[in-house]
Amino acid sequence: MSDCREAPPKFRIGLLGHGTVGAAFAALVAEHAGRIRRITGLEPELCGVLTRSSGDFQAILAEADLIVELIGGIEPAKGYVLEAMRAGRHVVTANKQLLSQHGDELFAAAGEAQVQLRFEGAVAGVVPVVRVLQESLAGARIDRVHGIVNGTTNFILSEMARQRITFDQALAEAQRLGYAEADPSDDVDGRDAAAKMAILARLAFGAPVHLDQVRYEGIRQITPDDMEYARELGLGLKLLGTAERIGDALSVRVHPAFLYPGHPLASVGGPFNAVTVESQAITEITMSGPGAGGPQTATAVLGDVVSAMIPPASPPEEMVTLPILQDVVSAFYLHLEVADEPGVLALVAQVLAAHGVSVKSVVQRGMSEQATLVMVTHAVLESRFEAATAEISRLEPLRAPPRFIRVIEEEF
Amino acid sequence: MSDCREAPPKFRIGLLGHGTVGAAFAALVAEHAGRIRRITGLEPELCGVLTRSSGDFQAILAEADLIVELIGGIEPAKGYVLEAMRAGRHVVTANKQLLSQHGDELFAAAGEAQVQLRFEGAVAGVVPVVRVLQESLAGARIDRVHGIVNGTTNFILSEMARQRITFDQALAEAQRLGYAEADPSDDVDGRDAAAKMAILARLAFGAPVHLDQVRYEGIRQITPDDMEYARELGLGLKLLGTAERIGDALSVRVHPAFLYPGHPLASVGGPFNAVTVESQAITEITMSGPGAGGPQTATAVLGDVVSAMIPPASPPEEMVTLPILQDVVSAFYLHLEVADEPGVLALVAQVLAAHGVSVKSVVQRGMSEQATLVMVTHAVLESRFEAATAEISRLEPLRAPPRFIRVIEEEF
């Protein structure tokens, strides 16, 4: 059979968007056409490119077997993606805003049209977390996903720790090196990571999770001082996304968190992304790699295109319904600036105890009239800890508002 | 359309082998049938099980859409797998011996029959390296794969470092905990890792690589002393598999190697597996998780079954031909027991220099009449280093044969 092969049939790709990622994607298709032909038996071919100033969506759609959406943002991307799926075309996108805010509508449209909607590039660049949650772990009940899914903040925190500099200094360096945008708010305030965690929670638990249901905090408030005390306590700081099953509910959140040194995410430095998936049956899988840059995202998008070239339409997973929790259990690092006078530690400890917050370790440091009191607590319901710190903030010896950061413990 | 769904069509799985992994697989299929139905639209069903004492292969084959082979070893597994593919059935296997020794025949049969041959469970348990090399990175030119692909040896080396015990002591502990078999030769001598690296090399480079072409060494010769000097030099020891492109050739090998602390594999401890894939376009991806245990391998096998349930037959990748190199460039840790007399260091350094081996760091320790000389070299062609150590072993002040271990450098 293999002696008289004809030219392989073509697989036509319509490309929407021709920015950094779009241009890199087009170049990769040309460069790797031979290898893709060997894997899939089909010849990939760009059948049209839509840019801001040229190209016609309807003409591209009519020609294409699959649409790659790299425009970004909600509209017109959303309209194009829905129309393409309703016309029976598979869609590959790297658009996290779209998926985290309109996931229900998009997945329903894919299901009705029996087409594939793939989006590895939307979460952690070429780190294959979507693929692993959807296929490799189809036979595992997932308990928790922990992720460093924003490279900008991971770079900033790494530099703050390494060079003992402030957030502003590290941000300026990230901007200089191209790891942060001129307006870094979406990254440093945690909203980008929250969108990605909404997508991961949907995949891990088969539940519809919207960006609005994800609690998020950023890293602007982190000081070199926090880093220094953490070092003394043997901890390292990350902006951590968490999606976890708690009883019959889910919690999805993003906040800075200290990790003990043996945690699989503790050693992930610089602009890298990493995700740990925990399941009782398999313990845990960790995947790490460069966060979203042009070539990485383009590679992830092409990986999705190749996967879609193999199968025909497969209906996406149906959703289950799980309530989303807002109050969960965490351990905390608590940083207090207090007057250096007798009885302050006892006073603070009393308030904590009254709210059921138990202290694991304490570092106290006096500096003439003022002292710094740093504590790490055992795990406690966050609402209780917040009530305790609210009360502590009103104590007479307090010299500044209490500061706190969550701590991920070795055994939860 | 979704309002009047009928019972989904069945997808029948024939299971060959019912040991630890086979039994765990059967249980997972039953447990996760609902989720698999949601993902694939098909109802998975075991249509027959072949054990040593019961079941009929022909009857199972006639019923099955897909055959899962978990018998292990070469025959009768090979005959069954070939016959199943020739009969048009997809095959999922976790059999590394079969794939590393008869890969050409198996992949050719899959290609001719246009069926899928999937084998995630054969390499690193549920760590998704096969899937990533075949699909995610279809659009990336892979330069190198580094892997810790044997959990037994990684556990032993971790315990030697942690408890400062000997190989024999750590092996006994691994056996007690079920991480090593009664006859541990395949694991501790590196043959198991070599089989897995042959499979990974085939995937990464699309080249036919046979187990016989993989050079391998094990870890029996590693001493607590080596570990101690390595600690002083800031290095950690792993049994490392490497498959790399060197010009227009390949090198595939397994040997103990020291890693600098920042290497993504350096923090992988205990019975875990991990693989780093390097490509210029994407820098690197690292994946880690538990090595092959019953539930992990069964989960990986089921992940493959789910992937195969989505598409129809896809022809496997055609092979390219790349020569396999045996002599490559490495840095080395060199451990010498010498008489403690003037001029020994000069003598050794002279021999090294004569063979083009350049020294990066030296630790010397005297103990009455004898001294230990430990060096780390810069990267050099291995044949040169071997010639140098052969000459050093004949030097008069030498008190024991030279010992050496490769060192993976930060920048190669």
Interface residues (C-beta under 8 A of the other chain):
Chain A: M1 S2 L28 V29 E31 H32 R35 I36 R38 I39 T40 G41 G111 E112 E120 G125 V126 V127 P128 R131 V132 Q134 E135 S136 L137 A138 G139 A140 R141 G206 G262 P264 A266 S267 G269 A281 I282 T283 E284 I285 T286 M287 S288 G289 P290 P295 Q296 A298 T299 A300 L302 G303 V306 S307 I310 P311 P312 S314 P315 P316 E317 E318
Chain B: M1 S2 L28 V29 E31 H32 R35 I36 R38 I39 T40 G41 G111 E112 E120 G125 V126 V127 P128 R131 V132 Q134 E135 S136 L137 A138 G139 A140 R141 G206 G262 P264 A266 S267 G269 A281 I282 T283 E284 I285 T286 M287 S288 G289 P290 P295 Q296 A298 T299 A300 L302 G303 V306 S307 I310 P311 P312 S314 P315 P316 E317 E318
